[in-house]
Amino acid sequence: MTALFCCPALPSAFRLQPRRSKRVHGVRCCSGSPNHKEKDNSTPQLLKIARDNLSVSGVDDIVNILKSDYGNAYFVTGVFSSAIYTEDCIFEDPTIKFSGRELYSRNLKLLVPFFDQPSITLQKIDKGADADTNIVLAFWKLRTYLKLPWRPLISVDGSTIYELDDEFKVIRHAESWNVSALEAVGQIFTPGDGKHGE
């Protein structure tokens, strides 16, 4: 909610300049709750629209946005360009499959606090076409310790296929790994060796 306010000039004890008959005007943002006691830290809808309405006119734009997301380590920070995904985008990896970009965002944010010295490195990213569908294929390396007493090291080389619709939005985000789902889960229960620079 935006509020306009108006207040008289400061009393002379607080002014360094001679008194002038002036009023201070301004705009302030405040909580949308009527009693202003509840703190609302969510992003205002107008800012979400400005932030999320990325201008995408082709596969090259998606490639550049994904490069930026990988450059910002989206998987280990939880911060990604959600606007390039459809609301009901399908997300899958060898252990799970679900739909919904908001659920994906929540899942990433739930994982982030467990990472210790995380890194995700984009190895290569290419665009292509699979029959009538535009796709982007990314190859990456994920390395992170988990904040568990035995400090397991999660080390996965993988690839992600991003399938795009006619409006160049991601409709499917499908990961493949160099380890099986069982091996990936097994890494969680294997004590780390303390060396992270593989």
N, C-alpha and C positions, 0 to 999 in steps of 0.2 A: 504494500500500500504506500502511496506517496502522500506526504502531507506538506502543506505550505505553512510557513510560520512567519510572523512579523514580531519584532521586539524593539523596544526603544534603545537609543544609543546608550553605551555604558556610562555609569556615573563618573563624575570628574576625577574621582580618586583612581580610576582605572584607565583613564585616557592620557595619552601623551600629547595630543593635539588640542587646540582650543575647541571649546564646545561649539558644535554645529547642530542645527536642528535636522537630524538625519535618523532614518530608521534602517535597520538591517533586515534585509529580506533574504530568504533562501528556500531551498527545497530539501527535505530530508526523507529518507526511507525509513519505514518502521514496520513492525510486525503487522500482519493482517488480523491478528486476534483482537477482539474488541477490548479486552482488559489489558492488553500489552504485557501481561505477566508471563504468558507462555512464550518461550523463545522459539522462533521459527527460523532455522538455519537453511531451509531449502532454497534452491535457486529460484528466483521469480520467473514466472512463465515467459515474460517478454525476453528476459535474458537467455532462457533456454532456446527460444526460437531463434534469436540472433546467433547464439553459439552453435546450434545444431543444424541450421539450414545452410549446409555447405553447398557450394555451386559445383555440381558434377555434370559434365556434358559428354563424358566418354570413359572408356576403360583406362586411358592414361591418367585421368584424374583420380580414379580409384587406386591405381598403382602408387601414385604420389602420396595420397592420403595414408595408405597402408605403410609405405616406407616411413612416413613421419611417425605413425603409431609405433612401429617397431623401433625407430630411433629413440622414441620416448619410453621404450621398454613397457609397452602397454600391458603385457601379460603379468609382469611382476609389480606394476604400479596400480593396476586397475583402471587406468585412465585411457580411454580409447574413443575414437570418432564414431559414436553410436549412430549418428545420423545417416551413415552410409549403409546401415543394415535395415531391412524391413522389420516391422514390429514383431512379426511371427517368424523371423529367420530361424532356420534349423541349425543347431550347433551340435557337433558330434566329434568324439575322439574314441579311441579304442575301449574306453571304460564307460562311456555315458552318451546318451543322445536325448536332446530336449529342444523345445522351440521357445522363442521369445528373447528379444535383445535385453529387456529389463532383467530377466532371470540371469542371463549371461553376465550382465554388469554386476548384479548382486553376488553371483558366484565368484567372480574375479575379486571383488572387494572382500569376500570372506576368506579367500586364500592368502591375500597379500600379508596379513599380520604373521603368518606362519613362515614366511620366507626369511632367510638369513644369508646375506651376501648374494642376492639373486642377480642373474643376468640372462637376457634373451638376445641373441645376436641374429640378425637377418643375414643369411648367406647369399641368397639369390631370390629375385622376384621377377616373374615373367607374366605376360598376358598371353591369352590364347583363346581358341574357340573349340567348344566340344559340341559338335553337331550344330544346333541352333542357339546354343547358350554361350555367352561370353564368360570366360573364367580368368581368374588370376591365380597363379600358383606361387607360393612362397616357401622357401626352404630356410630353416632356422635351427639354432642350438639353444636349448634351455639348460641352465646350470643353477642350482640353488641348494643350499643346506636348508633343512627344516628346523624350526625352533622346538626341538624335542631333546630330551636329555642325552640321547645317543647321537645327535646331530647327523641324521642321514643325509647323504648327498643324492639329490635327484639330478640325473644327467640323461637328457633325451635329445636326440637329433630328430627333427621332424619336418613335416611339410603340411601346409594348409592349402586346400582348394577353396577358393571363394567363387561361388557361382552367382552370376548377376542376372537381374531381370532386365526388361526393356528400358527401364528408367535408370539403369546402372546402379541399382541398389543390391546389396548382398542378400541373397535369399537362402544360401546354404554356406556354412563355414565348417568344413570337414577336415579334421586333423588325422595324419598318419604318423606313426612313430617308428623308430628303428628298434624298439623293444616291444615285446608283447604287453598286453594289458596286465598279465600276471607278473611279468618282470618289473613293470613300472610300479605296481603296488608293492612288490617285494623290495624295491629300493627304499621304501618308507621304513621298513623294518631292519635294514642293514646299517650298522653303525658306520658313520662317516670316517674317512681317514685323515681329515684335517687339511688336505691339500685341495684347493679350489681352482687352481690354474690349469686344468687339463686342456 
